[in-house]
Amino acid sequence: MPRINELIREVEVRVIGSDGSQLGVMSPEVALERAVEEGLDLVEVAPTSRPPVCRIMDYGRYKYEQKKKSGKGRGHAASLKEIKLRPRTDDHDLEFKLKNARRFLMDGDKVKVTVMYRGREMVHREIGRRQLDRVRDILGTLATVENPPRMEGRFLSMILVPNREAVIEAQKAAARAAAETKAAEPSAAEGE
């Protein structure tokens, strides 16, 4: 944490003005007087240089911007969500599960689609592979295959990642549809 105002205990400091101009080397007391005249703080920005560099600035605003900067990188960390299917999963069940997959992709998460085999189903692996191809085709441009289908014991799985451009386009389309339905509601109520 940088030292500010009276906490700066050096004999001389190099001062940078609030507008970014070099004010030169001076004692911290004189620099602090200049900062107070402008209604700002004197902040030590480079304590290791000789003489230390201090800047006249609004320290509260500086702390706020630093906090905002550090938080920006922490956005949504993509987590891995899983959807499990069977080789003979029905169309309706598949649509229901893919609705969740679309939601996960729209949230920016990766989706692992797994086909689980039991007993004699292992003989017909091609059915599960066709199931995964169908999933990829249904999700279309919304998802990109990160890991192609691969057998791991009794599981055939692939990992899909969201296609940013398609996700943004889908979000815009959803927002437009929501706005249209909201605009249509009052006119329907008036007709009754």
C-alpha positions in Angstrom: 0.0 0.0 0.0 1.5 3.3 -1.0 2.3 6.0 1.6 0.3 9.2 1.4 0.4 12.7 2.7 2.1 13.0 6.1 3.3 9.4 6.0 5.9 10.2 3.4 9.1 10.5 5.5 11.8 11.3 2.9 14.1 14.3 2.8 13.3 15.0 -0.9 10.8 13.7 -3.3 10.3 14.1 -7.1 6.8 15.4 -7.6 4.4 14.9 -10.5 1.4 17.3 -10.7 -2.2 16.3 -11.0 -2.0 17.0 -14.8 1.0 14.8 -15.2 3.6 17.6 -15.5 7.0 17.3 -13.7 7.1 19.7 -10.8 10.7 18.8 -9.8 12.5 17.7 -6.7 11.3 19.3 -3.4 10.6 18.5 0.2 7.5 16.5 1.1 6.1 19.4 3.1 6.2 21.8 0.1 4.7 19.0 -2.1 2.0 18.4 0.4 1.1 22.1 0.5 0.7 22.1 -3.3 -1.5 19.0 -3.1 -3.7 20.6 -0.3 -4.1 23.7 -2.4 -5.5 21.6 -5.2 -7.7 19.6 -2.8 -5.9 16.4 -3.6 -3.4 14.0 -1.9 0.3 13.4 -2.2 0.8 9.7 -3.0 4.2 7.9 -3.2 4.0 6.0 -6.5 7.7 4.9 -6.8 9.2 4.5 -3.4 12.3 2.6 -4.6 13.6 5.3 -7.0 16.0 8.0 -5.7 14.5 10.4 -4.9 11.1 8.7 -4.4 8.5 9.7 -6.9 5.2 11.2 -5.5 2.1 12.2 -7.4 -0.6 14.7 -6.6 -3.9 12.9 -7.1 -7.2 11.9 -5.6 -6.2 8.9 -3.6 -9.7 7.6 -3.0 -10.4 7.6 -6.7 -7.0 5.9 -7.4 -7.9 3.1 -4.9 -11.3 2.7 -6.5 -9.8 2.3 -10.0 -7.2 -0.2 -8.8 -9.9 -2.3 -7.1 -12.0 -2.2 -10.3 -8.9 -3.2 -12.4 -8.1 -6.1 -10.1 -11.8 -7.3 -10.2 -12.0 -7.1 -14.0 -9.8 -10.1 -14.6 -11.9 -12.2 -12.2 -15.0 -12.4 -14.4 -16.9 -15.6 -15.0 -14.5 -18.6 -14.9 -15.6 -21.2 -17.4 -16.6 -24.3 -15.5 -17.2 -27.7 -17.0 -20.9 -28.8 -17.0 -21.8 -32.4 -17.9 -24.8 -33.8 -19.8 -25.3 -37.5 -19.7 -27.1 -39.5 -22.4 -27.7 -43.1 -23.2 -27.2 -44.6 -26.7 -31.0 -44.9 -27.0 -32.0 -41.6 -25.4 -35.4 -40.5 -26.9 -35.8 -37.3 -29.0 -37.8 -35.5 -26.4 -35.3 -36.3 -23.6 -32.5 -35.3 -25.8 -34.2 -31.9 -26.6 -34.7 -31.4 -22.8 -31.0 -32.1 -22.1 -29.8 -29.9 -24.9 -31.9 -27.0 -23.6 -29.7 -27.2 -20.5 -26.6 -27.5 -22.7 -27.6 -24.3 -24.6 -28.1 -22.5 -21.3 -24.6 -23.6 -20.0 -23.0 -22.5 -23.3 -24.8 -19.1 -23.1 -23.4 -18.6 -19.6 -19.9 -19.2 -21.0 -19.4 -22.7 -19.5 -17.9 -25.7 -21.3 -20.2 -28.7 -21.7 -19.1 -32.3 -21.6 -21.6 -34.6 -23.4 -21.2 -38.2 -22.2 -22.9 -41.3 -23.6 -23.0 -44.1 -21.0 -23.0 -47.7 -22.1 -24.4 -50.6 -20.1 -24.0 -54.3 -20.7 -24.5 -55.3 -24.4 -24.8 -51.7 -25.5 -20.9 -51.7 -25.7 -21.2 -53.8 -28.9 -23.0 -50.9 -30.7 -20.7 -48.0 -30.0 -21.6 -46.4 -33.3 -25.1 -45.6 -32.0 -23.5 -43.5 -29.2 -21.2 -41.8 -31.7 -24.2 -40.9 -33.9 -25.9 -39.5 -30.8 -22.9 -37.2 -30.2 -22.9 -36.2 -33.8 -26.6 -35.3 -33.5 -25.9 -33.2 -30.4 -23.2 -31.3 -32.3 -25.5 -30.7 -35.2 -28.4 -29.6 -33.1 -26.3 -27.1 -31.1 -24.9 -25.9 -34.4 -22.8 -22.7 -34.4 -23.4 -22.1 -30.7 -20.7 -24.7 -29.7 -17.3 -25.7 -31.0 -15.9 -29.1 -30.4 -12.8 -28.8 -28.1 -12.2 -32.5 -27.6 -13.7 -34.9 -30.2 -15.6 -38.0 -29.1 -13.4 -40.4 -27.2 -14.0 -43.7 -25.3 -13.1 -43.8 -21.6 -14.1 -47.2 -20.3 -17.9 -47.4 -20.7 -18.2 -43.7 -21.4 -18.0 -42.0 -24.8 -17.6 -38.3 -24.3 -16.8 -35.0 -26.1 -16.2 -31.5 -24.8 -17.9 -28.5 -26.3 -16.9 -24.9 -25.8 -19.1 -21.8 -26.5 -18.5 -20.0 -29.8 -18.3 -16.4 -28.6 -19.8 -14.8 -31.7 -22.7 -17.2 -31.9 -23.4 -16.8 -28.2 -23.5 -13.0 -28.5 -25.8 -13.2 -31.5 -28.1 -15.6 -29.7 -28.2 -13.3 -26.6 -29.1 -10.3 -28.9 -31.9 -12.4 -30.5 -33.2 -13.4 -27.1 -33.2 -9.8 -26.0 -35.1 -8.7 -29.1 -37.6 -11.5 -28.7 -38.2 -10.5 -25.0 -38.6 -6.9 -26.0 -41.2 -7.8 -28.7 -43.2 -10.0 -26.4 -43.2 -7.3 -23.8 -44.3 -4.7 -26.4 -47.1 -7.1 -27.5 -48.5 -7.8 -24.0 -50.2 -4.4 -23.4 -51.9 -4.4 -26.8 -53.3 -7.9 -26.1 -54.7 -6.8 -22.7 -56.4 -3.8 -24.3 -58.3 -6.0 -26.8 -60.1 -7.8 -24.0 
